[in-house]
């Protein structure tokens, strides 16, 4: 066995995810909105975590916030469970039917 084969035996694959870090939600804004708008800043920091340690997935949606003082900020708001068939909203199911099936529906 040569040195290259020994080096290959030391490799181990892990299921990992690259996670973006955001600031804690803006507390005054959270209170004013009755805890309905969790608005954060992007910190440009990333962390690698094991996939099995992930407990939930959220979406961070960009939005432009105008504060009562008039200051405008680019922020992100938290959206829980972004994968609940949002891709299907507003799309009629008929687009998924074959042309022949649509003809049968109209007869």
Steps between C-alpha positions, in 0.01 A plus 500: 500500500642841407463839676213613273286201595572561871387863463173394331411273792502802734211669316152487644191658343246688712160644407539869574319824416631854461281730710479882480498689829267796559474741793241455771164654402464874557336503845313836480359405158403156629309658791328765283385229255361278781770243423390459136804657326836345591735727304877438504825614339722270295833452676697352203611221735460135404514184711534136395267270697413132487175445312358283780534792746257718300166525683308721255544699183394863458519748219655844541314728258659833402292811571554875520397644835411867550526586868277764665804732495503475119819293485487227235675168560546185294416211732369142495183366659455147625252268328438167668433186294568653156452168320130441561401484131560872444611410149139394428329818620312684228563237231187332364526122507391481136855588389606158625244307295574355160317659204289185452386511864400868462291412193317233701430750781331744262271240335 
